[in-house]
Structure formats: structure tokens, C-alpha cells
Amino acid sequence: MNPFWTAGQSLPEFPPLGEDISADVVVVGAGMTGITTAYNLANQGKSVVVIDKNGFAAGDTGFTTAHLTEILDTNYSELGGLHGKKAAMLAAESHRYAIDWIESTALRARIDCDFRRIDGYVCPNGRVKGDQLEREASYMREIGFDDCSVIEI
């Protein structure tokens, strides 16, 4: 089942390799990470071949809503508890850097991808209760999230 946001979209299709090919680098996976890796390597002068058994953006990338976030599946406080505050800070910084890089690359390469920054929200659910959100927000402020707060609704 394809997500509704891909309806009417045509993604590039490429035939299977029919012959031996050589390149400096082979990237396995044609999702966001693989294509970004190939893009950066090609910009550094490397010859690159991208292969994917399912095709371009046919895995996780194709089934996301194309949003970028600094929020992780694992809470930052949990990550910090397991690996230390510096690791939590590095995780936050790496996500922030990646989003900044995507924005600047889209602008520089004039990629019409409707990139825009909007507020993000984390809501209580079965896994995270309201009081846990306040503790998480406090920890996130400690590791550099200046605009993190809990809003009562």
C-alpha cells in the first residue's frame, strides 16, 4: 500500500544493471541517506553508483511524511542516561546540522522542495506522560534546545 502523499507522483525509475560497472564508491540504498551520501561524494569528485533492490525512495524514505526533526525516537534524557550528556548533545547537534545542511543545499542547488521551518510538538501518548514531558523539556534545555517548553492544553 502506497502512502497517499505519493499519489500522482512519479519517481525516477532505473533499469537493473545489465553489465559490469566500475566506480570509486557504491552506495547501497536509494533513500534519503543513500542519495545524500552519493550527492556529497559526487560533489567531491568521486564516481558513484547507487543501487537499491526496491528502487528510488521505495523504503523508509518513501513512507515518511518528508518531515525533518530534531526529536528522536529515544528521549534525549534516556540517551543521556545511557551514554552521557555529551552524547545527547552530539545527537541533537547532528540532527540540527543535517537539517541546516538540507536547507542550504536545497537553496544553493535551487531544488524546489517546499522546504520550510515550522514549530514541532511532542504530545503525551501511551509511552510518555505529561510530567515526563516537562522533565524531558528541562533536559533538552540543558543540552541546547533554547526554545523547548511544555504547553498546557
N, C-alpha and C positions, 0 to 999 in steps of 0.2 A: 504494500500500500504506500503510495507516494504522499508526502505532506501537501496540504492544499496550497501552500505558498509557491510550490513549484509548478502548479498547473499553468499550462500555456508557455512555460519557459523552455527554451531549447538550449541544452548544454552541449558543448562540443563533444563529438564522438570521434574516436580514432581507431583505425583497424589494428588488429593484433600484429605484432612484429612478424614479418614474413621472412626475415633474413637476419643473419648476424649483424650486429651493430656495435660500434665501439664509442666510448665516451669517457671523459675524465671521471664522471660520477653517475651512478644510477641511483635514483630516488625511488623508493618503493612506497607508493601511496600517492594518489592524486587528489587528496583532500586539502584543506587549508594549510596544514603543516607541511605536507609534501610539496605543494605548489609554491609556498613561500620559500622553502629551502631551495628549490630549483631556481626560483627567481633570483635569490641572493647569490647563489653560486654562478649563475649565468652572468650576472652583473659584475662578478669578479673575474670574468674571462674563462670560466670553465665550460667545457661542453657537457651537457646534461641530458640524460634520458630519464623520463618519468614513466614508471609502469604501475598499473593498478589492475587487478583481476576484475574489478567491477566497473571501471570507467571513472571519468572525471566527477568528483564530488558525489559519488554514489554511496558513500558510507556515512559516518557520523556528520561530516560537513553538510551533506545534502539534507540531513534530517534535523538540523538545528533551525532556529529562527533567525540565524545570522546576527545574533547579538553578541557583543563582546563585553565582558565584565571582569572586574577585579575580585568578585566574590567567588570563593572556591567551594567545591563540594564538601570539603572538610573545613570546619570553622578555623579561623586563624588562631584562636586561643587553644584549640585542640592541637593544631600543628605546632604551635609554640611549646605546648606541654610535652609533646613527643620529641621535638628536635631543637628546642630553644627559641628564644625571641628573635635572634638574628636570622634564623631560618624562616620564620614567619615574615620578617621584614623583607627578606630577599624574595620570597614568593610574591608578596604584594608589589615590590618594585619590578619584578619580571613581568607581571601582568600589566602594570601601568606602562612599562616600556613598550610591550608588544602592541598595546592599543595605540599609543602615540606613534609607533612606527607605522602601523597600518594607516592611520590618518595621514601622516606626512607622505607616505608612499602613494596613496590614492590621489592626494593633491598634486604631488610632483609629476606623477605619470598621467594625470588627468583622467583617472578612472572614475566614471560616472556610476558610483555605487551607493549614492544617497547616504554617505557616512554622516552621522550627526551624533552629538553627545547629548544624552538625556539622563535625568536622575534615575537611579536604580533603587529598588526596595527589596528588603528581605522581610517576609511575613512569618509569624508563628505558624507552625504546622504540627503534624504528629510527632516530628523529631525534635523540634525546637519550640520551647515555651517562651512566653513573653519576658519573664525575668531573665532567662538565658540570653535573650537578645540584648538587654541592657548590659550584661556582663561582657558579651561579645563586642558590642559597640565601644565599650570602655577600653577593651584590649586593642581594638582596631585603632582607636585614637592614639594609644601608646606606641603603635608601630607605624604611625604616619598618615592615617586617614583623618585629615583635619575636618572634613565635612561629614563625619559619620555621627548620626544621632538617632534616637528612638523616638518615634512619634506615636502618641496615644491616639487610637481611633475608636 
